[in-house]
Amino acid sequence: MQVANLAQKDLLLASDPEKFFTEPHYNGYPAVLVRLAKIRVPELRILLEDAWECAAPAGLKREVREGRSRSKSG
């Protein structure tokens, strides 16, 4: 999954090598691989939301944020 930058990639890889890993194909690219059997759903949900934020177009992110704020206030 995509991460914000290479520093975040390094941080995740160092934080739990049983859970997060990479392969040479991803060298120099801000992405990590995840062993799904080792990660809990709430943590995976956060990582997927962060990955979406890294990749989604600005206009779509704005629409989602506006939709969330409308649903909270309504």
PDB file of N, H, CA, C and O in Angstrom:
ATOM      1  N   MET A   1       0.840  -1.160   0.000  1.00  0.00           N
ATOM      2  CA  MET A   1       0.000   0.000   0.000  1.00  0.00           C
ATOM      3  C   MET A   1       0.892   1.232   0.000  1.00  0.00           C
ATOM      4  O   MET A   1       2.000   1.216   0.538  1.00  0.00           O
ATOM      5  N   GLN A   2       0.400   2.282  -0.602  1.00  0.00           N
ATOM      6  H   GLN A   2      -0.499   2.295  -1.039  1.00  0.00           H
ATOM      7  CA  GLN A   2       1.172   3.515  -0.694  1.00  0.00           C
ATOM      8  C   GLN A   2       1.211   4.216   0.658  1.00  0.00           C
ATOM      9  O   GLN A   2       0.232   4.216   1.404  1.00  0.00           O
ATOM     10  N   VAL A   3       2.360   4.814   0.957  1.00  0.00           N
ATOM     11  H   VAL A   3       3.156   4.815   0.351  1.00  0.00           H
ATOM     12  CA  VAL A   3       2.523   5.631   2.155  1.00  0.00           C
ATOM     13  C   VAL A   3       2.948   7.027   1.726  1.00  0.00           C
ATOM     14  O   VAL A   3       3.267   7.255   0.559  1.00  0.00           O
ATOM     15  N   ALA A   4       2.951   7.952   2.665  1.00  0.00           N
ATOM     16  H   ALA A   4       2.691   7.767   3.612  1.00  0.00           H
ATOM     17  CA  ALA A   4       3.186   9.358   2.331  1.00  0.00           C
ATOM     18  C   ALA A   4       4.568   9.619   1.737  1.00  0.00           C
ATOM     19  O   ALA A   4       4.707  10.428   0.820  1.00  0.00           O
ATOM     20  N   ASN A   5       5.584   8.940   2.255  1.00  0.00           N
ATOM     21  H   ASN A   5       5.470   8.282   3.000  1.00  0.00           H
ATOM     22  CA  ASN A   5       6.949   9.204   1.808  1.00  0.00           C
ATOM     23  C   ASN A   5       7.862   8.052   2.234  1.00  0.00           C
ATOM     24  O   ASN A   5       7.427   7.124   2.915  1.00  0.00           O
ATOM     25  N   LEU A   6       9.118   8.122   1.830  1.00  0.00           N
ATOM     26  H   LEU A   6       9.471   8.877   1.277  1.00  0.00           H
ATOM     27  CA  LEU A   6      10.060   7.047   2.153  1.00  0.00           C
ATOM     28  C   LEU A   6      10.365   6.973   3.642  1.00  0.00           C
ATOM     29  O   LEU A   6      10.657   5.895   4.161  1.00  0.00           O
ATOM     30  N   ALA A   7      10.303   8.106   4.335  1.00  0.00           N
ATOM     31  H   ALA A   7      10.066   8.981   3.913  1.00  0.00           H
ATOM     32  CA  ALA A   7      10.535   8.087   5.784  1.00  0.00           C
ATOM     33  C   ALA A   7       9.438   7.292   6.491  1.00  0.00           C
ATOM     34  O   ALA A   7       9.721   6.523   7.410  1.00  0.00           O
ATOM     35  N   GLN A   8       8.189   7.476   6.063  1.00  0.00           N
ATOM     36  H   GLN A   8       7.960   8.101   5.316  1.00  0.00           H
ATOM     37  CA  GLN A   8       7.098   6.715   6.661  1.00  0.00           C
ATOM     38  C   GLN A   8       7.249   5.230   6.327  1.00  0.00           C
ATOM     39  O   GLN A   8       6.969   4.370   7.162  1.00  0.00           O
ATOM     40  N   LYS A   9       7.685   4.939   5.122  1.00  0.00           N
ATOM     41  H   LYS A   9       7.912   5.637   4.443  1.00  0.00           H
ATOM     42  CA  LYS A   9       7.938   3.545   4.731  1.00  0.00           C
ATOM     43  C   LYS A   9       8.959   2.923   5.666  1.00  0.00           C
ATOM     44  O   LYS A   9       8.732   1.839   6.204  1.00  0.00           O
ATOM     45  N   ASP A  10      10.079   3.602   5.863  1.00  0.00           N
ATOM     46  H   ASP A  10      10.263   4.482   5.426  1.00  0.00           H
ATOM     47  CA  ASP A  10      11.127   3.089   6.746  1.00  0.00           C
ATOM     48  C   ASP A  10      10.613   2.900   8.164  1.00  0.00           C
ATOM     49  O   ASP A  10      10.949   1.915   8.823  1.00  0.00           O
ATOM     50  N   LEU A  11       9.805   3.833   8.634  1.00  0.00           N
ATOM     51  H   LEU A  11       9.532   4.632   8.099  1.00  0.00           H
ATOM     52  CA  LEU A  11       9.243   3.750   9.979  1.00  0.00           C
ATOM     53  C   LEU A  11       8.349   2.515  10.129  1.00  0.00           C
ATOM     54  O   LEU A  11       8.474   1.776  11.105  1.00  0.00           O
ATOM     55  N   LEU A  12       7.461   2.294   9.180  1.00  0.00           N
ATOM     56  H   LEU A  12       7.359   2.894   8.387  1.00  0.00           H
ATOM     57  CA  LEU A  12       6.585   1.126   9.245  1.00  0.00           C
ATOM     58  C   LEU A  12       7.375  -0.175   9.167  1.00  0.00           C
ATOM     59  O   LEU A  12       7.115  -1.109   9.925  1.00  0.00           O
ATOM     60  N   LEU A  13       8.335  -0.235   8.256  1.00  0.00           N
ATOM     61  H   LEU A  13       8.547   0.524   7.640  1.00  0.00           H
ATOM     62  CA  LEU A  13       9.134  -1.449   8.115  1.00  0.00           C
ATOM     63  C   LEU A  13       9.897  -1.765   9.391  1.00  0.00           C
ATOM     64  O   LEU A  13      10.012  -2.930   9.774  1.00  0.00           O
ATOM     65  N   ALA A  14      10.422  -0.735  10.054  1.00  0.00           N
ATOM     66  H   ALA A  14      10.328   0.211   9.743  1.00  0.00           H
ATOM     67  CA  ALA A  14      11.170  -0.944  11.297  1.00  0.00           C
ATOM     68  C   ALA A  14      10.245  -1.240  12.475  1.00  0.00           C
ATOM     69  O   ALA A  14      10.643  -1.915  13.424  1.00  0.00           O
ATOM     70  N   SER A  15       9.015  -0.738  12.416  1.00  0.00           N
ATOM     71  H   SER A  15       8.692  -0.190  11.644  1.00  0.00           H
ATOM     72  CA  SER A  15       8.115  -0.873  13.562  1.00  0.00           C
ATOM     73  C   SER A  15       7.650  -2.303  13.787  1.00  0.00           C
ATOM     74  O   SER A  15       7.465  -2.708  14.934  1.00  0.00           O
ATOM     75  N   ASP A  16       7.456  -3.080  12.727  1.00  0.00           N
ATOM     76  H   ASP A  16       7.607  -2.751  11.795  1.00  0.00           H
ATOM     77  CA  ASP A  16       6.965  -4.448  12.879  1.00  0.00           C
ATOM     78  C   ASP A  16       7.263  -5.257  11.618  1.00  0.00           C
ATOM     79  O   ASP A  16       6.408  -5.379  10.741  1.00  0.00           O
ATOM     80  N   PRO A  17       8.478  -5.811  11.524  1.00  0.00           N
ATOM     81  CA  PRO A  17       8.871  -6.551  10.322  1.00  0.00           C
ATOM     82  C   PRO A  17       8.033  -7.806  10.055  1.00  0.00           C
ATOM     83  O   PRO A  17       8.009  -8.300   8.928  1.00  0.00           O
ATOM     84  N   GLU A  18       7.353  -8.321  11.066  1.00  0.00           N
ATOM     85  H   GLU A  18       7.373  -7.920  11.982  1.00  0.00           H
ATOM     86  CA  GLU A  18       6.476  -9.466  10.825  1.00  0.00           C
ATOM     87  C   GLU A  18       5.208  -9.033  10.083  1.00  0.00           C
ATOM     88  O   GLU A  18       4.596  -9.824   9.366  1.00  0.00           O
ATOM     89  N   LYS A  19       4.832  -7.791  10.265  1.00  0.00           N
ATOM     90  H   LYS A  19       5.330  -7.148  10.848  1.00  0.00           H
ATOM     91  CA  LYS A  19       3.600  -7.263   9.686  1.00  0.00           C
ATOM     92  C   LYS A  19       3.858  -6.557   8.350  1.00  0.00           C
ATOM     93  O   LYS A  19       3.119  -6.751   7.385  1.00  0.00           O
ATOM     94  N   PHE A  20       4.911  -5.740   8.307  1.00  0.00           N
ATOM     95  H   PHE A  20       5.511  -5.582   9.091  1.00  0.00           H
ATOM     96  CA  PHE A  20       5.212  -4.924   7.130  1.00  0.00           C
ATOM     97  C   PHE A  20       6.505  -5.392   6.481  1.00  0.00           C
ATOM     98  O   PHE A  20       7.476  -5.708   7.169  1.00  0.00           O
ATOM     99  N   PHE A  21       6.512  -5.436   5.149  1.00  0.00           N
ATOM    100  H   PHE A  21       5.723  -5.179   4.590  1.00  0.00           H
ATOM    101  CA  PHE A  21       7.720  -5.840   4.431  1.00  0.00           C
ATOM    102  C   PHE A  21       7.731  -5.166   3.067  1.00  0.00           C
ATOM    103  O   PHE A  21       6.780  -4.482   2.689  1.00  0.00           O
ATOM    104  N   THR A  22       8.799  -5.366   2.349  1.00  0.00           N
ATOM    105  H   THR A  22       9.572  -5.921   2.656  1.00  0.00           H
ATOM    106  CA  THR A  22       8.921  -4.818   1.006  1.00  0.00           C
ATOM    107  C   THR A  22       9.676  -5.814   0.145  1.00  0.00           C
ATOM    108  O   THR A  22      10.162  -6.832   0.639  1.00  0.00           O
ATOM    109  N   GLU A  23       9.772  -5.523  -1.116  1.00  0.00           N
ATOM    110  H   GLU A  23       9.377  -4.696  -1.517  1.00  0.00           H
ATOM    111  CA  GLU A  23      10.529  -6.332  -2.064  1.00  0.00           C
ATOM    112  C   GLU A  23      11.344  -5.375  -2.927  1.00  0.00           C
ATOM    113  O   GLU A  23      11.006  -4.196  -3.031  1.00  0.00           O
ATOM    114  N   PRO A  24      12.415  -5.871  -3.547  1.00  0.00           N
ATOM    115  CA  PRO A  24      13.264  -4.986  -4.346  1.00  0.00           C
ATOM    116  C   PRO A  24      12.503  -4.167  -5.393  1.00  0.00           C
ATOM    117  O   PRO A  24      12.904  -3.049  -5.713  1.00  0.00           O
ATOM    118  N   HIS A  25      11.434  -4.704  -5.913  1.00  0.00           N
ATOM    119  H   HIS A  25      11.108  -5.613  -5.653  1.00  0.00           H
ATOM    120  CA  HIS A  25      10.639  -3.986  -6.911  1.00  0.00           C
ATOM    121  C   HIS A  25      10.169  -2.628  -6.384  1.00  0.00           C
ATOM    122  O   HIS A  25       9.990  -1.694  -7.165  1.00  0.00           O
ATOM    123  N   TYR A  26       9.967  -2.509  -5.068  1.00  0.00           N
ATOM    124  H   TYR A  26      10.112  -3.268  -4.433  1.00  0.00           H
ATOM    125  CA  TYR A  26       9.458  -1.282  -4.462  1.00  0.00           C
ATOM    126  C   TYR A  26      10.557  -0.377  -3.897  1.00  0.00           C
ATOM    127  O   TYR A  26      10.253   0.619  -3.241  1.00  0.00           O
ATOM    128  N   ASN A  27      11.816  -0.705  -4.140  1.00  0.00           N
ATOM    129  H   ASN A  27      12.063  -1.514  -4.673  1.00  0.00           H
ATOM    130  CA  ASN A  27      12.909   0.151  -3.676  1.00  0.00           C
ATOM    131  C   ASN A  27      12.763   1.546  -4.280  1.00  0.00           C
ATOM    132  O   ASN A  27      12.576   1.694  -5.488  1.00  0.00           O
ATOM    133  N   GLY A  28      12.851   2.556  -3.433  1.00  0.00           N
ATOM    134  H   GLY A  28      13.003   2.435  -2.452  1.00  0.00           H
ATOM    135  CA  GLY A  28      12.737   3.932  -3.893  1.00  0.00           C
ATOM    136  C   GLY A  28      11.313   4.409  -4.091  1.00  0.00           C
ATOM    137  O   GLY A  28      11.098   5.548  -4.507  1.00  0.00           O
ATOM    138  N   TYR A  29      10.342   3.568  -3.805  1.00  0.00           N
ATOM    139  H   TYR A  29      10.517   2.643  -3.468  1.00  0.00           H
ATOM    140  CA  TYR A  29       8.931   3.927  -3.962  1.00  0.00           C
ATOM    141  C   TYR A  29       8.254   3.885  -2.600  1.00  0.00           C
ATOM    142  O   TYR A  29       8.465   2.937  -1.844  1.00  0.00           O
ATOM    143  N   PRO A  30       7.446   4.884  -2.268  1.00  0.00           N
ATOM    144  CA  PRO A  30       6.826   4.934  -0.938  1.00  0.00           C
ATOM    145  C   PRO A  30       5.639   3.979  -0.808  1.00  0.00           C
ATOM    146  O   PRO A  30       4.481   4.393  -0.845  1.00  0.00           O
ATOM    147  N   ALA A  31       5.956   2.695  -0.655  1.00  0.00           N
ATOM    148  H   ALA A  31       6.897   2.359  -0.625  1.00  0.00           H
ATOM    149  CA  ALA A  31       4.916   1.686  -0.496  1.00  0.00           C
ATOM    150  C   ALA A  31       5.446   0.554   0.366  1.00  0.00           C
ATOM    151  O   ALA A  31       6.635   0.237   0.339  1.00  0.00           O
ATOM    152  N   VAL A  32       4.557  -0.043   1.122  1.00  0.00           N
ATOM    153  H   VAL A  32       3.591   0.215   1.145  1.00  0.00           H
ATOM    154  CA  VAL A  32       4.895  -1.223   1.911  1.00  0.00           C
ATOM    155  C   VAL A  32       3.901  -2.328   1.591  1.00  0.00           C
ATOM    156  O   VAL A  32       2.783  -2.071   1.146  1.00  0.00           O
ATOM    157  N   LEU A  33       4.318  -3.531   1.818  1.00  0.00           N
ATOM    158  H   LEU A  33       5.227  -3.740   2.179  1.00  0.00           H
ATOM    159  CA  LEU A  33       3.446  -4.687   1.696  1.00  0.00           C
ATOM    160  C   LEU A  33       3.049  -5.100   3.114  1.00  0.00           C
ATOM    161  O   LEU A  33       3.803  -4.903   4.067  1.00  0.00           O
ATOM    162  N   VAL A  34       1.859  -5.673   3.232  1.00  0.00           N
ATOM    163  H   VAL A  34       1.247  -5.833   2.457  1.00  0.00           H
ATOM    164  CA  VAL A  34       1.316  -6.009   4.551  1.00  0.00           C
ATOM    165  C   VAL A  34       0.935  -7.484   4.569  1.00  0.00           C
ATOM    166  O   VAL A  34       0.266  -7.973   3.658  1.00  0.00           O
ATOM    167  N   ARG A  35       1.361  -8.182   5.604  1.00  0.00           N
ATOM    168  H   ARG A  35       1.904  -7.785   6.344  1.00  0.00           H
ATOM    169  CA  ARG A  35       0.916  -9.566   5.811  1.00  0.00           C
ATOM    170  C   ARG A  35      -0.448  -9.497   6.495  1.00  0.00           C
ATOM    171  O   ARG A  35      -0.536  -9.201   7.686  1.00  0.00           O
ATOM    172  N   LEU A  36      -1.489  -9.767   5.749  1.00  0.00           N
ATOM    173  H   LEU A  36      -1.416 -10.007   4.781  1.00  0.00           H
ATOM    174  CA  LEU A  36      -2.845  -9.588   6.250  1.00  0.00           C
ATOM    175  C   LEU A  36      -3.147 -10.456   7.468  1.00  0.00           C
ATOM    176  O   LEU A  36      -3.944 -10.062   8.320  1.00  0.00           O
ATOM    177  N   ALA A  37      -2.534 -11.613   7.565  1.00  0.00           N
ATOM    178  H   ALA A  37      -1.887 -11.933   6.873  1.00  0.00           H
ATOM    179  CA  ALA A  37      -2.765 -12.485   8.720  1.00  0.00           C
ATOM    180  C   ALA A  37      -2.190 -11.902  10.008  1.00  0.00           C
ATOM    181  O   ALA A  37      -2.544 -12.348  11.099  1.00  0.00           O
ATOM    182  N   LYS A  38      -1.309 -10.912   9.895  1.00  0.00           N
ATOM    183  H   LYS A  38      -1.022 -10.549   9.009  1.00  0.00           H
ATOM    184  CA  LYS A  38      -0.637 -10.330  11.064  1.00  0.00           C
ATOM    185  C   LYS A  38      -1.216  -8.995  11.507  1.00  0.00           C
ATOM    186  O   LYS A  38      -0.794  -8.455  12.529  1.00  0.00           O
ATOM    187  N   ILE A  39      -2.168  -8.453  10.766  1.00  0.00           N
ATOM    188  H   ILE A  39      -2.511  -8.891   9.935  1.00  0.00           H
ATOM    189  CA  ILE A  39      -2.660  -7.110  11.072  1.00  0.00           C
ATOM    190  C   ILE A  39      -4.131  -7.185  11.479  1.00  0.00           C
ATOM    191  O   ILE A  39      -4.890  -7.999  10.954  1.00  0.00           O
ATOM    192  N   ARG A  40      -4.516  -6.335  12.408  1.00  0.00           N
ATOM    193  H   ARG A  40      -3.900  -5.674  12.835  1.00  0.00           H
ATOM    194  CA  ARG A  40      -5.899  -6.296  12.861  1.00  0.00           C
ATOM    195  C   ARG A  40      -6.686  -5.319  11.972  1.00  0.00           C
ATOM    196  O   ARG A  40      -6.122  -4.373  11.422  1.00  0.00           O
ATOM    197  N   VAL A  41      -7.958  -5.557  11.847  1.00  0.00           N
ATOM    198  H   VAL A  41      -8.417  -6.326  12.294  1.00  0.00           H
ATOM    199  CA  VAL A  41      -8.806  -4.765  10.956  1.00  0.00           C
ATOM    200  C   VAL A  41      -8.765  -3.263  11.265  1.00  0.00           C
ATOM    201  O   VAL A  41      -8.650  -2.474  10.328  1.00  0.00           O
ATOM    202  N   PRO A  42      -8.852  -2.825  12.535  1.00  0.00           N
ATOM    203  CA  PRO A  42      -8.817  -1.370  12.788  1.00  0.00           C
ATOM    204  C   PRO A  42      -7.518  -0.706  12.305  1.00  0.00           C
ATOM    205  O   PRO A  42      -7.542   0.407  11.781  1.00  0.00           O
ATOM    206  N   GLU A  43      -6.399  -1.394  12.487  1.00  0.00           N
ATOM    207  H   GLU A  43      -6.380  -2.299  12.912  1.00  0.00           H
ATOM    208  CA  GLU A  43      -5.124  -0.835  12.026  1.00  0.00           C
ATOM    209  C   GLU A  43      -5.071  -0.813  10.500  1.00  0.00           C
ATOM    210  O   GLU A  43      -4.594   0.154   9.906  1.00  0.00           O
ATOM    211  N   LEU A  44      -5.555  -1.867   9.873  1.00  0.00           N
ATOM    212  H   LEU A  44      -5.943  -2.652  10.356  1.00  0.00           H
ATOM    213  CA  LEU A  44      -5.577  -1.922   8.414  1.00  0.00           C
ATOM    214  C   LEU A  44      -6.471  -0.830   7.847  1.00  0.00           C
ATOM    215  O   LEU A  44      -6.137  -0.216   6.834  1.00  0.00           O
ATOM    216  N   ARG A  45      -7.591  -0.590   8.487  1.00  0.00           N
ATOM    217  H   ARG A  45      -7.862  -1.089   9.310  1.00  0.00           H
ATOM    218  CA  ARG A  45      -8.513   0.461   8.033  1.00  0.00           C
ATOM    219  C   ARG A  45      -7.803   1.821   8.010  1.00  0.00           C
ATOM    220  O   ARG A  45      -7.933   2.574   7.044  1.00  0.00           O
ATOM    221  N   ILE A  46      -7.063   2.129   9.061  1.00  0.00           N
ATOM    222  H   ILE A  46      -6.958   1.518   9.845  1.00  0.00           H
ATOM    223  CA  ILE A  46      -6.329   3.403   9.131  1.00  0.00           C
ATOM    224  C   ILE A  46      -5.293   3.478   8.016  1.00  0.00           C
ATOM    225  O   ILE A  46      -5.172   4.502   7.343  1.00  0.00           O
ATOM    226  N   LEU A  47      -4.547   2.397   7.821  1.00  0.00           N
ATOM    227  H   LEU A  47      -4.645   1.565   8.367  1.00  0.00           H
ATOM    228  CA  LEU A  47      -3.531   2.388   6.771  1.00  0.00           C
ATOM    229  C   LEU A  47      -4.142   2.552   5.384  1.00  0.00           C
ATOM    230  O   LEU A  47      -3.585   3.253   4.538  1.00  0.00           O
ATOM    231  N   LEU A  48      -5.283   1.910   5.147  1.00  0.00           N
ATOM    232  H   LEU A  48      -5.736   1.341   5.833  1.00  0.00           H
ATOM    233  CA  LEU A  48      -5.941   2.044   3.848  1.00  0.00           C
ATOM    234  C   LEU A  48      -6.472   3.456   3.633  1.00  0.00           C
ATOM    235  O   LEU A  48      -6.394   3.985   2.525  1.00  0.00           O
ATOM    236  N   GLU A  49      -7.012   4.068   4.685  1.00  0.00           N
ATOM    237  H   GLU A  49      -7.075   3.638   5.586  1.00  0.00           H
ATOM    238  CA  GLU A  49      -7.476   5.448   4.562  1.00  0.00           C
ATOM    239  C   GLU A  49      -6.312   6.382   4.279  1.00  0.00           C
ATOM    240  O   GLU A  49      -6.433   7.295   3.462  1.00  0.00           O
ATOM    241  N   ASP A  50      -5.181   6.162   4.949  1.00  0.00           N
ATOM    242  H   ASP A  50      -5.082   5.421   5.613  1.00  0.00           H
ATOM    243  CA  ASP A  50      -3.991   6.979   4.694  1.00  0.00           C
ATOM    244  C   ASP A  50      -3.487   6.780   3.260  1.00  0.00           C
ATOM    245  O   ASP A  50      -3.099   7.739   2.593  1.00  0.00           O
ATOM    246  N   ALA A  51      -3.495   5.526   2.795  1.00  0.00           N
ATOM    247  H   ALA A  51      -3.810   4.747   3.337  1.00  0.00           H
ATOM    248  CA  ALA A  51      -3.049   5.242   1.422  1.00  0.00           C
ATOM    249  C   ALA A  51      -3.961   5.935   0.411  1.00  0.00           C
ATOM    250  O   ALA A  51      -3.490   6.466  -0.595  1.00  0.00           O
ATOM    251  N   TRP A  52      -5.261   5.928   0.679  1.00  0.00           N
ATOM    252  H   TRP A  52      -5.644   5.497   1.495  1.00  0.00           H
ATOM    253  CA  TRP A  52      -6.203   6.608  -0.207  1.00  0.00           C
ATOM    254  C   TRP A  52      -5.913   8.109  -0.248  1.00  0.00           C
ATOM    255  O   TRP A  52      -5.945   8.724  -1.314  1.00  0.00           O
ATOM    256  N   GLU A  53      -5.629   8.693   0.915  1.00  0.00           N
ATOM    257  H   GLU A  53      -5.603   8.193   1.781  1.00  0.00           H
ATOM    258  CA  GLU A  53      -5.289  10.124   0.979  1.00  0.00           C
ATOM    259  C   GLU A  53      -4.052  10.435   0.144  1.00  0.00           C
ATOM    260  O   GLU A  53      -3.965  11.510  -0.450  1.00  0.00           O
ATOM    261  N   CYS A  54      -3.104   9.518   0.090  1.00  0.00           N
ATOM    262  H   CYS A  54      -3.175   8.644   0.572  1.00  0.00           H
ATOM    263  CA  CYS A  54      -1.883   9.729  -0.699  1.00  0.00           C
ATOM    264  C   CYS A  54      -2.155   9.708  -2.197  1.00  0.00           C
ATOM    265  O   CYS A  54      -1.461  10.371  -2.968  1.00  0.00           O
ATOM    266  N   ALA A  55      -3.164   8.948  -2.609  1.00  0.00           N
ATOM    267  H   ALA A  55      -3.728   8.409  -1.983  1.00  0.00           H
ATOM    268  CA  ALA A  55      -3.359   8.711  -4.041  1.00  0.00           C
ATOM    269  C   ALA A  55      -4.558   9.426  -4.650  1.00  0.00           C
ATOM    270  O   ALA A  55      -4.588   9.646  -5.861  1.00  0.00           O
ATOM    271  N   ALA A  56      -5.529   9.785  -3.854  1.00  0.00           N
ATOM    272  H   ALA A  56      -5.505   9.606  -2.870  1.00  0.00           H
ATOM    273  CA  ALA A  56      -6.771  10.355  -4.395  1.00  0.00           C
ATOM    274  C   ALA A  56      -6.554  11.771  -4.926  1.00  0.00           C
ATOM    275  O   ALA A  56      -5.753  12.525  -4.375  1.00  0.00           O
ATOM    276  N   PRO A  57      -7.254  12.126  -5.978  1.00  0.00           N
ATOM    277  CA  PRO A  57      -7.177  13.493  -6.496  1.00  0.00           C
ATOM    278  C   PRO A  57      -7.716  14.492  -5.471  1.00  0.00           C
ATOM    279  O   PRO A  57      -8.612  14.172  -4.690  1.00  0.00           O
ATOM    280  N   ALA A  58      -7.166  15.694  -5.484  1.00  0.00           N
ATOM    281  H   ALA A  58      -6.438  15.955  -6.119  1.00  0.00           H
ATOM    282  CA  ALA A  58      -7.536  16.727  -4.503  1.00  0.00           C
ATOM    283  C   ALA A  58      -9.030  17.009  -4.498  1.00  0.00           C
ATOM    284  O   ALA A  58      -9.626  17.163  -3.432  1.00  0.00           O
ATOM    285  N   GLY A  59      -9.636  17.077  -5.667  1.00  0.00           N
ATOM    286  H   GLY A  59      -9.151  16.951  -6.532  1.00  0.00           H
ATOM    287  CA  GLY A  59     -11.071  17.368  -5.749  1.00  0.00           C
ATOM    288  C   GLY A  59     -11.913  16.290  -5.077  1.00  0.00           C
ATOM    289  O   GLY A  59     -12.892  16.597  -4.396  1.00  0.00           O
ATOM    290  N   LEU A  60     -11.540  15.048  -5.265  1.00  0.00           N
ATOM    291  H   LEU A  60     -10.746  14.798  -5.818  1.00  0.00           H
ATOM    292  CA  LEU A  60     -12.273  13.951  -4.638  1.00  0.00           C
ATOM    293  C   LEU A  60     -12.098  13.971  -3.123  1.00  0.00           C
ATOM    294  O   LEU A  60     -13.052  13.735  -2.382  1.00  0.00           O
ATOM    295  N   LYS A  61     -10.885  14.250  -2.668  1.00  0.00           N
ATOM    296  H   LYS A  61     -10.110  14.442  -3.270  1.00  0.00           H
ATOM    297  CA  LYS A  61     -10.654  14.343  -1.215  1.00  0.00           C
ATOM    298  C   LYS A  61     -11.505  15.458  -0.622  1.00  0.00           C
ATOM    299  O   LYS A  61     -12.074  15.304   0.460  1.00  0.00           O
ATOM    300  N   ARG A  62     -11.591  16.570  -1.326  1.00  0.00           N
ATOM    301  H   ARG A  62     -11.129  16.695  -2.204  1.00  0.00           H
ATOM    302  CA  ARG A  62     -12.403  17.695  -0.855  1.00  0.00           C
ATOM    303  C   ARG A  62     -13.872  17.293  -0.766  1.00  0.00           C
ATOM    304  O   ARG A  62     -14.544  17.599   0.220  1.00  0.00           O
ATOM    305  N   GLU A  63     -14.371  16.606  -1.798  1.00  0.00           N
ATOM    306  H   GLU A  63     -13.825  16.358  -2.599  1.00  0.00           H
ATOM    307  CA  GLU A  63     -15.763  16.154  -1.794  1.00  0.00           C
ATOM    308  C   GLU A  63     -16.048  15.220  -0.614  1.00  0.00           C
ATOM    309  O   GLU A  63     -17.088  15.330   0.035  1.00  0.00           O
ATOM    310  N   VAL A  64     -15.135  14.322  -0.350  1.00  0.00           N
ATOM    311  H   VAL A  64     -14.290  14.234  -0.878  1.00  0.00           H
ATOM    312  CA  VAL A  64     -15.316  13.378   0.761  1.00  0.00           C
ATOM    313  C   VAL A  64     -15.318  14.117   2.087  1.00  0.00           C
ATOM    314  O   VAL A  64     -16.161  13.854   2.944  1.00  0.00           O
ATOM    315  N   ARG A  65     -14.373  15.049   2.263  1.00  0.00           N
ATOM    316  H   ARG A  65     -13.688  15.263   1.567  1.00  0.00           H
ATOM    317  CA  ARG A  65     -14.324  15.824   3.516  1.00  0.00           C
ATOM    318  C   ARG A  65     -15.606  16.627   3.698  1.00  0.00           C
ATOM    319  O   ARG A  65     -16.158  16.674   4.797  1.00  0.00           O
ATOM    320  N   GLU A  66     -16.080  17.252   2.635  1.00  0.00           N
ATOM    321  H   GLU A  66     -15.632  17.213   1.742  1.00  0.00           H
ATOM    322  CA  GLU A  66     -17.325  18.045   2.724  1.00  0.00           C
ATOM    323  C   GLU A  66     -18.519  17.156   3.039  1.00  0.00           C
ATOM    324  O   GLU A  66     -19.399  17.547   3.805  1.00  0.00           O
ATOM    325  N   GLY A  67     -18.555  15.980   2.460  1.00  0.00           N
ATOM    326  H   GLY A  67     -17.839  15.662   1.837  1.00  0.00           H
ATOM    327  CA  GLY A  67     -19.627  15.033   2.735  1.00  0.00           C
ATOM    328  C   GLY A  67     -19.616  14.575   4.168  1.00  0.00           C
ATOM    329  O   GLY A  67     -20.673  14.421   4.780  1.00  0.00           O
ATOM    330  N   ARG A  68     -18.414  14.351   4.727  1.00  0.00           N
ATOM    331  H   ARG A  68     -17.555  14.476   4.229  1.00  0.00           H
ATOM    332  CA  ARG A  68     -18.289  13.937   6.127  1.00  0.00           C
ATOM    333  C   ARG A  68     -18.752  15.045   7.064  1.00  0.00           C
ATOM    334  O   ARG A  68     -19.451  14.787   8.043  1.00  0.00           O
ATOM    335  N   SER A  69     -18.358  16.284   6.760  1.00  0.00           N
ATOM    336  H   SER A  69     -17.789  16.494   5.965  1.00  0.00           H
ATOM    337  CA  SER A  69     -18.728  17.385   7.653  1.00  0.00           C
ATOM    338  C   SER A  69     -20.234  17.648   7.591  1.00  0.00           C
ATOM    339  O   SER A  69     -20.834  18.021   8.599  1.00  0.00           O
ATOM    340  N   ARG A  70     -20.852  17.458   6.422  1.00  0.00           N
ATOM    341  H   ARG A  70     -20.364  17.155   5.603  1.00  0.00           H
ATOM    342  CA  ARG A  70     -22.312  17.611   6.313  1.00  0.00           C
ATOM    343  C   ARG A  70     -23.021  16.521   7.115  1.00  0.00           C
ATOM    344  O   ARG A  70     -24.013  16.796   7.790  1.00  0.00           O
ATOM    345  N   SER A  71     -22.524  15.301   7.047  1.00  0.00           N
ATOM    346  H   SER A  71     -21.718  15.078   6.499  1.00  0.00           H
ATOM    347  CA  SER A  71     -23.205  14.216   7.756  1.00  0.00           C
ATOM    348  C   SER A  71     -23.053  14.345   9.266  1.00  0.00           C
ATOM    349  O   SER A  71     -23.926  13.896  10.009  1.00  0.00           O
ATOM    350  N   LYS A  72     -21.961  14.948   9.735  1.00  0.00           N
ATOM    351  H   LYS A  72     -21.252  15.312   9.131  1.00  0.00           H
ATOM    352  CA  LYS A  72     -21.763  15.163  11.168  1.00  0.00           C
ATOM    353  C   LYS A  72     -22.641  16.288  11.682  1.00  0.00           C
ATOM    354  O   LYS A  72     -23.114  16.234  12.817  1.00  0.00           O
ATOM    355  N   SER A  73     -22.866  17.305  10.863  1.00  0.00           N
ATOM    356  H   SER A  73     -22.482  17.348   9.940  1.00  0.00           H
ATOM    357  CA  SER A  73     -23.646  18.455  11.323  1.00  0.00           C
ATOM    358  C   SER A  73     -25.149  18.259  11.133  1.00  0.00           C
ATOM    359  O   SER A  73     -25.947  18.990  11.721  1.00  0.00           O
ATOM    360  N   GLY A  74     -25.540  17.283  10.322  1.00  0.00           N
ATOM    361  H   GLY A  74     -24.892  16.689   9.844  1.00  0.00           H
ATOM    362  CA  GLY A  74     -26.946  17.079  10.003  1.00  0.00           C
ATOM    363  C   GLY A  74     -27.568  16.058  10.818  1.00  0.00           C
ATOM    364  O   GLY A  74     -28.756  15.779  10.658  1.00  0.00           O
TER     365      GLY A  74
END
